[in-house]
C-alpha cells in the first residue's frame, strides 16, 4: 500500500500524506478499458439472450415435418439510441397461426393433410410468447451475472 500517514516526532503537530499516482493511473486505464469494451460486451449479452430464447422456442415448437422448428432465425443485433435490439423470426407463412391459433371452415377438405376440418378454432401453441415470458423472468439474473464476471475480468487486468 503506497498511501501512508506519518505522525511528527518531536514537532507539535505534523503529518505527511504520500500518494503514489501510479495506482490512480492504473485505475484510470482500467476504466478506459471498460468503456472501450462496453459496446462489444452489450452486444454479447443481447446475443446470449437471443440464443437462450431461440433454444426455448425451438424446444416448444410443434413438429410435423420439422420445417416450422427449423425456420427460427436470429437477426443481427442493432442499436437504437441506448437500446440494443435483436429480432427472432420464423419465416414459415403459417408460423403466426400456430403461435396464436386460427379459425377454420368446418367440413372443408385440406389436401395437404388429406382430411376434412372438424374444429372451428385451433388453439395456439404460444411457443414464442411463453418462451419470451420465461426468459423475461430470468433476464435480470443472467445479465447481473454477466456484468459481475465482466467486472471481475477487468479487475484482473
C-alpha positions, -999 to +999 in steps of 0.1 A: +000+000+000+016+033-011-007+056+009+006+063+044+003+089+071+033+097+093+030+115+126+056+141+136+081+130+162+091+160+183+073+187+164+040+199+178+017+186+150+028+173+117+016+146+093+026+136+059+003+120+032+021+102+005+002+090-026+017+070-054-001+084-086+007+052-105-022+034-087-046+061-099-032+059-134-037+021-134-073+026-122-079+052-149-066+028-175-090+001-163-119+025-166-108+033-202-107-005-210-142-008-195-155+019-218-137+006-249-151-029-244-187-018-233-202-019-268-189-055-276-200-066-241-235-052-246-238-069-280-226-102-265-253-100-238-280-094-263-267-123-285-266-146-254-302-137-245-313-143-281-296-177-282-314-186-250-348-175-264-341-194-297-333-226-278-365-223-257-388-215-287-374-243-308-380-268-280-416-256-277-423-256-315-445-285-325-430-308-351-448-324-380-424-321-409-398-301-389-400-271-412-415-248-386-390-258-360-361-253-384-373-219-396-365-200-364-337-175-370-319-147-351-313-115-370-284-091-365-282-071-332-289-034-338-286-003-316-312+025-315-300+052-292-292+034-259-313+004-267-298-028-282-323-049-301-324-083-318-353-100-336-361-136-337-382-146-367-399-176-382-401-174-420-428-200-424-460-184-437-481-203-411-460-196-380-483-170-367-513-193-370-495-220-349-484-194-324-517-176-318-543-201-331-567-197-361-602-202-374-611-229-398-640-237-420-656-269-406-660-296-433-635-281-458-611-307-472-574-298-469-553-318-495-520-312-476-533-332-446-558-353-466-585-346-440-617-326-436-616-299-409-637-306-378-630-278-354-640-241-359-610-229-339-575-243-334-558-231-302-524-215-305-493-231-291-477-198-280-443-212-283-426-178-287-449-160-263-443-185-234-406-186-241-404-148-240-422-146-207-399-173-193-368-155-204-380-122-190-382-138-156-346-149-159-330-119-176-321-099-146-301-127-130-285-136-163-274-100-170-262-094-134-240-125-135-226-115-169-218-080-156-202-093-124-180-117-144-170-089-168-161-065-140-140-093-123-122-099-156-114-062-159-102-061-123-077-088-130-060-068-158 
